[in-house]
Amino acid sequence: MTITTIKEIPDAAHPDIIKTRTFKSELAGSVLIIKELVVDENNQEVEMLLVTQPWKPNPDGTRSNWINEDDASNWIESIKNTL
């Protein structure tokens, strides 16, 4: 399953413009892989690896295994403003 997350970034100089960053992620076995979709100099969409996360970081500082894609998706949504 592929999880797509979009981060909207307001442009302070141009309030009517909102930039976006698009992230694609997948749970490969027990490893979460997050990539950013970017357009290269040839105007081709490519995937740039951002994070390979082998476990779920818990709020209390411990770690656990990812339960499923929904678990990973919720975590991505919670951290997308830090990417």
C-alpha positions as CSV (number, residue, x, y, z in Angstrom):
1,M,0.0,0.0,0.0
2,T,1.2,3.5,-0.8
3,I,0.4,6.4,1.5
4,T,0.4,9.9,0.0
5,T,0.6,12.9,2.3
6,I,0.5,16.5,1.2
7,K,2.1,19.3,3.2
8,E,0.9,22.9,2.4
9,I,3.3,25.7,3.0
10,P,2.0,29.3,2.9
11,D,4.2,31.8,1.2
12,A,4.6,34.8,3.5
13,A,5.6,37.1,0.6
14,H,2.6,36.0,-1.5
15,P,-0.3,35.0,0.8
16,D,-2.4,34.0,-2.2
17,I,0.2,31.2,-3.1
18,I,0.4,28.0,-1.2
19,K,3.3,25.7,-2.0
20,T,2.9,22.0,-1.5
21,R,5.3,19.1,-0.8
22,T,4.1,15.6,-1.6
23,F,5.3,12.6,0.3
24,K,4.9,9.0,-0.7
25,S,5.5,6.2,1.8
26,E,5.1,2.5,2.0
27,L,5.5,-0.1,4.7
28,A,7.9,-2.7,3.4
29,G,7.7,-5.6,5.9
30,S,8.4,-3.8,9.2
31,V,10.2,-0.8,7.7
32,L,8.5,2.5,6.9
33,I,10.0,4.2,3.8
34,I,9.1,7.9,3.2
35,K,10.0,9.6,-0.1
36,E,9.3,13.1,-1.4
37,L,8.0,13.4,-4.9
38,V,9.9,16.2,-6.7
39,V,10.2,17.5,-10.2
40,D,13.8,17.3,-11.6
41,E,15.5,19.6,-14.1
42,N,14.1,17.5,-17.0
43,N,10.5,18.2,-15.6
44,Q,10.2,14.5,-14.6
45,E,8.7,13.5,-11.3
46,V,11.1,11.5,-9.2
47,E,11.1,10.0,-5.7
48,M,13.8,11.3,-3.3
49,L,14.4,9.1,-0.2
50,L,13.8,11.0,3.0
51,V,13.3,8.5,5.8
52,T,13.8,4.8,6.4
53,Q,12.2,4.1,9.8
54,P,12.5,0.5,11.1
55,W,10.3,1.0,14.1
56,K,7.5,3.3,15.4
57,P,8.7,6.0,17.8
58,N,6.3,6.2,20.7
59,P,5.4,9.5,22.5
60,D,7.0,8.2,25.7
61,G,10.4,7.6,24.0
62,T,10.0,3.9,23.6
63,R,9.7,2.2,20.3
64,S,7.4,-0.5,18.9
65,N,6.7,-2.3,15.7
66,W,4.3,-0.8,13.1
67,I,0.9,-2.3,13.4
68,N,-0.2,-1.7,9.8
69,E,-0.4,0.9,7.1
70,D,-2.9,3.0,9.1
71,D,-0.6,3.1,12.0
72,A,2.3,4.3,9.8
73,S,0.0,6.8,8.0
74,N,-1.1,8.4,11.3
75,W,2.5,8.8,12.4
76,I,3.4,10.4,9.1
77,E,0.6,12.9,9.4
78,S,1.7,13.7,12.9
79,I,5.3,14.5,11.8
80,K,4.9,15.9,8.3
81,N,5.5,19.5,9.5
82,T,9.0,18.5,10.6
83,L,10.0,17.0,7.2
